Amino acid sequence: MKNAVNREIPDELLVDGREVFQGSNYKDNTRYTKVAPSVKMRTAHIDSKVLPTIRDAIKAVGFKDGMTVSFHHHFRNGDYVVNMVMKEIVEMGFKDITIACSSLSSSHDLIADYIEDGTVIGLQTSGIRGKVGEAVSHGKLKTPAILRSHGGRVRAIEQGEVHIDVAFIGAPTADCLGNSSGKGGKSDCGVLAYADADARYADNVVIITDTLVDYPNMPASISQTDVDYVVVVDEIGNPKKIASEAARFSKDPRDLLMAEHCAKVMEATPYFKDGFSFQTGAGGPSLAVNRFLEPLLIKYGIKMSWICGGISAPSVDLLNKGLAECIVDTQDFDTVAVDSVHNNPKHFEISTSEYASPSNRSAFVNKLDYVILAALEIDTDFNVNVITGSDGVLRGAPGGHPDTAAGAKCCIVVTPLIRGRMATVCENVVTVTTPGECVDVLVTDYGIAVNPKRQDLLEALQKTKLPLKTVEELKDIAYSIVGTPDPLPFKERVVAIMEARDGTVLDVVREIDAIK
Amino acid sequence: MKNAVNREIPDELLVDGREVFQGSNYKDNTRYTKVAPSVKMRTAHIDSKVLPTIRDAIKAVGFKDGMTVSFHHHFRNGDYVVNMVMKEIVEMGFKDITIACSSLSSSHDLIADYIEDGTVIGLQTSGIRGKVGEAVSHGKLKTPAILRSHGGRVRAIEQGEVHIDVAFIGAPTADCLGNSSGKGGKSDCGVLAYADADARYADNVVIITDTLVDYPNMPASISQTDVDYVVVVDEIGNPKKIASEAARFSKDPRDLLMAEHCAKVMEATPYFKDGFSFQTGAGGPSLAVNRFLEPLLIKYGIKMSWICGGISAPSVDLLNKGLAECIVDTQDFDTVAVDSVHNNPKHFEISTSEYASPSNRSAFVNKLDYVILAALEIDTDFNVNVITGSDGVLRGAPGGHPDTAAGAKCCIVVTPLIRGRMATVCENVVTVTTPGECVDVLVTDYGIAVNPKRQDLLEALQKTKLPLKTVEELKDIAYSIVGTPDPLPFKERVVAIMEARDGTVLDVVREIDAIK
């Protein structure tokens, strides 16, 4: 059955109430009953929940074959927790495990082995990269992987589509009853936003920390009220890979040109006024937009009310300069962001539900004015792909892309027209991860295209000197330079389902032929 | 059927899985599945949830006859919200309403009218006083009122025994999407701990504020993710009655003697060491214990790790003097507490679930070392009554009493032996609100009794010069002074069920004959 972004979704996937994508606001204002976990109540005095080892915790929760375990990705490429826990589960002989994590990184190649040997049979994630992406793309996972946005993951948890049996939550600091924080310790990641839903919805919650602190560890991102056990290990991550050095602006003139154009697009739109809200991705051109916004804010004597999202140095800089009232933070990319969320009382941690879930009564993304996002590909319907590479292999992450695009008044995608020998602007993206109806403006190094649905923005931009083109013109330029791309050698079998944030099926990813 | 505190519970109440009380830890470590609300999901951009009037909000949530509405009691005797909302509901012609509030005060006499005329048919609360207490005690409410501790209320919500159709949450400050805080505004109450469960578990959540602030109102005690509508009114409360002037210590020599003895009891017990945790009630002798603790802390060179509970000036004073590491706060009784939770980074708001619920994986009360509590009556089994007056009429509140008593290592009840012409220490309390098994020591102005279950504490206190007596001796002294009390003129009909914190039936309150 074809969905609203013109993708053919196999009927055999449309079971258990699963529907095809029918537009971003198909489920707006609909009512549903949340699910809830099965929890062990503690009525008596308790001195400690600390267990000696991860194995003890796996035993204590009554682990069984076929269970679903969850993890967060605040430790990014520095994470040790996923591998540590999965190694123990596998060594204890458990099988048919599903991993439902907020994201996986290249530090999790070990999981590819467990997929290959059949121990891990299910994977639900936002990011998928490295050997895991290859294993899934080559059909090694027993069931189709389910790929979701950050908000979509919380929705799936809140609506019961993923039921977490055991959440293993790595925490930079924790106390003996499980009050846990992203702040402090040896593996400081700033916030624990992604783990909030896991703690609230998993039947069993195990905190894994390398820094046990005095009770009570306040303020806590994860409350003792949701924690069954605490395990103290030597190291939960590699600090250097958890928070990188301060993010710096790209020096690539092409990136800077696009960033400047993004800022000028914003300047020309009606939402560019005192108190606007703003989010930008962490990529080169997106991040550099901050640099060009600063003089504009000063020129007009305005400031932002709030900055949202994964945070790095440029956002903190705007806050510190008084050009933004506050930051609402779901992830920290660099040490500057980590320091700021520790020390600046105007820099607030929020949960991923608060950030981006479409299944609550309004996330922060629903109140965004502007978001600047990257793309691996964008097509002439403005559909964006951020999950499959030019070879058709899974190596990306929708993350907050579909959530912010859906919620913001003005979503600007910025990308060079060509990367290597690939047309970024194309006829049809390999995989739709963000529907084109949510993308308002495309900024490339060869010109700027406005989604025809946004005639209001087109009229506003026509009053500027910005180089406007149609998206078809941009695609034609791209194809004239690198040629029309050949179709990728996909087989029939669906290896991953790309869910829209409301749980409908936006696209599927099929098995790719091994490179010959 | 008789329960574990020897009370006869009518069989007709033991339906729908309701059981008699079988000991405080009967349900410890048992597993249950939480309930969850039915919520309206918002996937699209949204600018505001503000509606012009309370009536508009009642219409917008689709209000119907027979619904259950909830309120919090952070505005104490200064609350305007309960009456404002109920008046509107009644004027709109709705009937068969159940009120499920965290507590009611004497400012809610209007509700007695709605009980008398049959508009309000159910009442679930912790505190019940004034005309409402009289109306219920005289059999005017159609169904038995259900009385719970603060933790028991959260449990009942989490286990689905009370399902809130609409939570009306008064908030000193809120923004246009519903991020709400107990801090700031015209009716500053410091924290919104009691409303947390309502926001998370009600099908519809309406914020009522008199101070709309810029978005985002961070940090928020109630998140926009749980809020459907926001209504701005002129005044949500009387500030002078919300937070009183700084609580001062009693000057009554009898109170001071008892308070000194409480502190000396603590000093003699094994938990009196660096890092102990502490909670005290807001009554005269309880509060005065702080005064006698201070020199002891200094003498031994120790300090408390954390102070819990409803907070007033004496706790803030200990924090400010460095004699406590932090405060975890569920309610603010005076302006000093309100100021402190605003300004002191070591003074933290916690939810009532975190404070006291027996249905999560451990509340703060479960980690308490000491709690000092008052009593209207205490009997020779150490059972405490804090709900019915000497005339058998409802005029009290279990509050956190049963929760802290159950969780603390050492629960000390302090009360004068006699009040007016009534024996406080008696053969059988009128109503059991805290089971005697949770009470360890009784301090009166005529001597100190240790619960025989705590031989360890008895031995420790026998090494001191404190005036030890048995509880029977204390009761005999009381009766020798004021005589043996006459039985109260109760009728058969049950007008209120006193639930233990785990939801079992601890006692019932029967209709009282009108005074002749």
HADDOCK unambig.tbl for C-alpha pairs under 7 A between the chains (distance, minus, plus):
assign (segid A and resid 25 and name CA) (segid B and resid 43 and name CA) 5.96 0.50 0.50
assign (segid A and resid 25 and name CA) (segid B and resid 44 and name CA) 6.08 0.50 0.50
assign (segid A and resid 27 and name CA) (segid B and resid 43 and name CA) 6.98 0.50 0.50
assign (segid A and resid 28 and name CA) (segid B and resid 41 and name CA) 5.98 0.50 0.50
assign (segid A and resid 28 and name CA) (segid B and resid 42 and name CA) 4.97 0.50 0.50
assign (segid A and resid 28 and name CA) (segid B and resid 43 and name CA) 4.97 0.50 0.50
assign (segid A and resid 28 and name CA) (segid B and resid 44 and name CA) 6.38 0.50 0.50
assign (segid A and resid 29 and name CA) (segid B and resid 40 and name CA) 5.36 0.50 0.50
assign (segid A and resid 29 and name CA) (segid B and resid 41 and name CA) 5.21 0.50 0.50
assign (segid A and resid 29 and name CA) (segid B and resid 42 and name CA) 5.42 0.50 0.50
assign (segid A and resid 30 and name CA) (segid B and resid 40 and name CA) 5.43 0.50 0.50
assign (segid A and resid 30 and name CA) (segid B and resid 41 and name CA) 5.78 0.50 0.50
assign (segid A and resid 31 and name CA) (segid B and resid 38 and name CA) 6.45 0.50 0.50
assign (segid A and resid 31 and name CA) (segid B and resid 39 and name CA) 5.32 0.50 0.50
assign (segid A and resid 31 and name CA) (segid B and resid 40 and name CA) 4.19 0.50 0.50
assign (segid A and resid 31 and name CA) (segid B and resid 41 and name CA) 6.17 0.50 0.50
assign (segid A and resid 32 and name CA) (segid B and resid 38 and name CA) 5.31 0.50 0.50
assign (segid A and resid 32 and name CA) (segid B and resid 39 and name CA) 5.66 0.50 0.50
assign (segid A and resid 32 and name CA) (segid B and resid 40 and name CA) 6.58 0.50 0.50
assign (segid A and resid 33 and name CA) (segid B and resid 36 and name CA) 6.67 0.50 0.50
assign (segid A and resid 33 and name CA) (segid B and resid 37 and name CA) 5.70 0.50 0.50
assign (segid A and resid 33 and name CA) (segid B and resid 38 and name CA) 3.90 0.50 0.50
assign (segid A and resid 33 and name CA) (segid B and resid 39 and name CA) 6.17 0.50 0.50
assign (segid A and resid 34 and name CA) (segid B and resid 36 and name CA) 5.27 0.50 0.50
assign (segid A and resid 34 and name CA) (segid B and resid 37 and name CA) 5.88 0.50 0.50
assign (segid A and resid 34 and name CA) (segid B and resid 38 and name CA) 6.12 0.50 0.50
assign (segid A and resid 35 and name CA) (segid B and resid 36 and name CA) 5.82 0.50 0.50
assign (segid A and resid 36 and name CA) (segid B and resid 33 and name CA) 6.67 0.50 0.50
assign (segid A and resid 36 and name CA) (segid B and resid 34 and name CA) 5.27 0.50 0.50
assign (segid A and resid 36 and name CA) (segid B and resid 35 and name CA) 5.83 0.50 0.50
assign (segid A and resid 36 and name CA) (segid B and resid 36 and name CA) 5.79 0.50 0.50
assign (segid A and resid 37 and name CA) (segid B and resid 33 and name CA) 5.70 0.50 0.50
assign (segid A and resid 37 and name CA) (segid B and resid 34 and name CA) 5.89 0.50 0.50
assign (segid A and resid 38 and name CA) (segid B and resid 31 and name CA) 6.46 0.50 0.50
assign (segid A and resid 38 and name CA) (segid B and resid 32 and name CA) 5.31 0.50 0.50
assign (segid A and resid 38 and name CA) (segid B and resid 33 and name CA) 3.90 0.50 0.50
assign (segid A and resid 38 and name CA) (segid B and resid 34 and name CA) 6.13 0.50 0.50
assign (segid A and resid 39 and name CA) (segid B and resid 31 and name CA) 5.32 0.50 0.50
assign (segid A and resid 39 and name CA) (segid B and resid 32 and name CA) 5.66 0.50 0.50
assign (segid A and resid 39 and name CA) (segid B and resid 33 and name CA) 6.18 0.50 0.50
assign (segid A and resid 40 and name CA) (segid B and resid 29 and name CA) 5.35 0.50 0.50
assign (segid A and resid 40 and name CA) (segid B and resid 30 and name CA) 5.44 0.50 0.50
assign (segid A and resid 40 and name CA) (segid B and resid 31 and name CA) 4.20 0.50 0.50
assign (segid A and resid 40 and name CA) (segid B and resid 32 and name CA) 6.59 0.50 0.50
assign (segid A and resid 40 and name CA) (segid B and resid 361 and name CA) 6.25 0.50 0.50
assign (segid A and resid 41 and name CA) (segid B and resid 28 and name CA) 5.99 0.50 0.50
assign (segid A and resid 41 and name CA) (segid B and resid 29 and name CA) 5.22 0.50 0.50
assign (segid A and resid 41 and name CA) (segid B and resid 30 and name CA) 5.79 0.50 0.50
assign (segid A and resid 41 and name CA) (segid B and resid 31 and name CA) 6.17 0.50 0.50
assign (segid A and resid 41 and name CA) (segid B and resid 358 and name CA) 6.35 0.50 0.50
assign (segid A and resid 41 and name CA) (segid B and resid 359 and name CA) 4.53 0.50 0.50
assign (segid A and resid 41 and name CA) (segid B and resid 360 and name CA) 4.97 0.50 0.50
assign (segid A and resid 41 and name CA) (segid B and resid 361 and name CA) 5.27 0.50 0.50
assign (segid A and resid 42 and name CA) (segid B and resid 28 and name CA) 4.98 0.50 0.50
assign (segid A and resid 42 and name CA) (segid B and resid 29 and name CA) 5.42 0.50 0.50
assign (segid A and resid 42 and name CA) (segid B and resid 358 and name CA) 5.87 0.50 0.50
assign (segid A and resid 42 and name CA) (segid B and resid 359 and name CA) 6.39 0.50 0.50
assign (segid A and resid 42 and name CA) (segid B and resid 360 and name CA) 6.23 0.50 0.50
assign (segid A and resid 42 and name CA) (segid B and resid 361 and name CA) 5.17 0.50 0.50
assign (segid A and resid 42 and name CA) (segid B and resid 362 and name CA) 5.26 0.50 0.50
assign (segid A and resid 43 and name CA) (segid B and resid 25 and name CA) 5.96 0.50 0.50
assign (segid A and resid 43 and name CA) (segid B and resid 27 and name CA) 6.97 0.50 0.50
assign (segid A and resid 43 and name CA) (segid B and resid 28 and name CA) 4.96 0.50 0.50
assign (segid A and resid 43 and name CA) (segid B and resid 358 and name CA) 4.60 0.50 0.50
assign (segid A and resid 44 and name CA) (segid B and resid 25 and name CA) 6.07 0.50 0.50
assign (segid A and resid 44 and name CA) (segid B and resid 28 and name CA) 6.38 0.50 0.50
assign (segid A and resid 44 and name CA) (segid B and resid 366 and name CA) 5.95 0.50 0.50
assign (segid A and resid 44 and name CA) (segid B and resid 406 and name CA) 6.75 0.50 0.50
assign (segid A and resid 44 and name CA) (segid B and resid 407 and name CA) 5.68 0.50 0.50
assign (segid A and resid 45 and name CA) (segid B and resid 366 and name CA) 4.21 0.50 0.50
assign (segid A and resid 45 and name CA) (segid B and resid 367 and name CA) 5.82 0.50 0.50
assign (segid A and resid 45 and name CA) (segid B and resid 407 and name CA) 4.75 0.50 0.50
assign (segid A and resid 45 and name CA) (segid B and resid 408 and name CA) 6.45 0.50 0.50
assign (segid A and resid 46 and name CA) (segid B and resid 366 and name CA) 5.71 0.50 0.50
assign (segid A and resid 46 and name CA) (segid B and resid 367 and name CA) 5.78 0.50 0.50
assign (segid A and resid 47 and name CA) (segid B and resid 367 and name CA) 6.23 0.50 0.50
assign (segid A and resid 224 and name CA) (segid B and resid 361 and name CA) 6.80 0.50 0.50
assign (segid A and resid 224 and name CA) (segid B and resid 362 and name CA) 6.39 0.50 0.50
assign (segid A and resid 225 and name CA) (segid B and resid 354 and name CA) 5.92 0.50 0.50
assign (segid A and resid 225 and name CA) (segid B and resid 360 and name CA) 5.22 0.50 0.50
assign (segid A and resid 225 and name CA) (segid B and resid 361 and name CA) 4.73 0.50 0.50
assign (segid A and resid 225 and name CA) (segid B and resid 362 and name CA) 5.16 0.50 0.50
assign (segid A and resid 225 and name CA) (segid B and resid 363 and name CA) 5.92 0.50 0.50
assign (segid A and resid 226 and name CA) (segid B and resid 360 and name CA) 6.68 0.50 0.50
assign (segid A and resid 226 and name CA) (segid B and resid 361 and name CA) 5.68 0.50 0.50
assign (segid A and resid 227 and name CA) (segid B and resid 361 and name CA) 6.02 0.50 0.50
assign (segid A and resid 228 and name CA) (segid B and resid 361 and name CA) 6.14 0.50 0.50
assign (segid A and resid 354 and name CA) (segid B and resid 225 and name CA) 5.92 0.50 0.50
assign (segid A and resid 358 and name CA) (segid B and resid 41 and name CA) 6.34 0.50 0.50
assign (segid A and resid 358 and name CA) (segid B and resid 42 and name CA) 5.88 0.50 0.50
assign (segid A and resid 358 and name CA) (segid B and resid 43 and name CA) 4.59 0.50 0.50
assign (segid A and resid 359 and name CA) (segid B and resid 41 and name CA) 4.54 0.50 0.50
assign (segid A and resid 359 and name CA) (segid B and resid 42 and name CA) 6.41 0.50 0.50
assign (segid A and resid 360 and name CA) (segid B and resid 41 and name CA) 4.98 0.50 0.50
assign (segid A and resid 360 and name CA) (segid B and resid 42 and name CA) 6.24 0.50 0.50
assign (segid A and resid 360 and name CA) (segid B and resid 225 and name CA) 5.22 0.50 0.50
assign (segid A and resid 360 and name CA) (segid B and resid 226 and name CA) 6.67 0.50 0.50
assign (segid A and resid 361 and name CA) (segid B and resid 40 and name CA) 6.25 0.50 0.50
assign (segid A and resid 361 and name CA) (segid B and resid 41 and name CA) 5.27 0.50 0.50
assign (segid A and resid 361 and name CA) (segid B and resid 42 and name CA) 5.18 0.50 0.50
assign (segid A and resid 361 and name CA) (segid B and resid 224 and name CA) 6.80 0.50 0.50
assign (segid A and resid 361 and name CA) (segid B and resid 225 and name CA) 4.74 0.50 0.50
assign (segid A and resid 361 and name CA) (segid B and resid 226 and name CA) 5.69 0.50 0.50
assign (segid A and resid 361 and name CA) (segid B and resid 227 and name CA) 6.01 0.50 0.50
assign (segid A and resid 361 and name CA) (segid B and resid 228 and name CA) 6.12 0.50 0.50
assign (segid A and resid 362 and name CA) (segid B and resid 42 and name CA) 5.26 0.50 0.50
assign (segid A and resid 362 and name CA) (segid B and resid 224 and name CA) 6.40 0.50 0.50
assign (segid A and resid 362 and name CA) (segid B and resid 225 and name CA) 5.17 0.50 0.50
assign (segid A and resid 363 and name CA) (segid B and resid 225 and name CA) 5.92 0.50 0.50
assign (segid A and resid 366 and name CA) (segid B and resid 44 and name CA) 5.95 0.50 0.50
assign (segid A and resid 366 and name CA) (segid B and resid 45 and name CA) 4.20 0.50 0.50
assign (segid A and resid 366 and name CA) (segid B and resid 46 and name CA) 5.69 0.50 0.50
assign (segid A and resid 367 and name CA) (segid B and resid 45 and name CA) 5.82 0.50 0.50
assign (segid A and resid 367 and name CA) (segid B and resid 46 and name CA) 5.78 0.50 0.50
assign (segid A and resid 367 and name CA) (segid B and resid 47 and name CA) 6.22 0.50 0.50
assign (segid A and resid 406 and name CA) (segid B and resid 44 and name CA) 6.73 0.50 0.50
assign (segid A and resid 407 and name CA) (segid B and resid 44 and name CA) 5.66 0.50 0.50
assign (segid A and resid 407 and name CA) (segid B and resid 45 and name CA) 4.73 0.50 0.50
assign (segid A and resid 408 and name CA) (segid B and resid 45 and name CA) 6.44 0.50 0.50
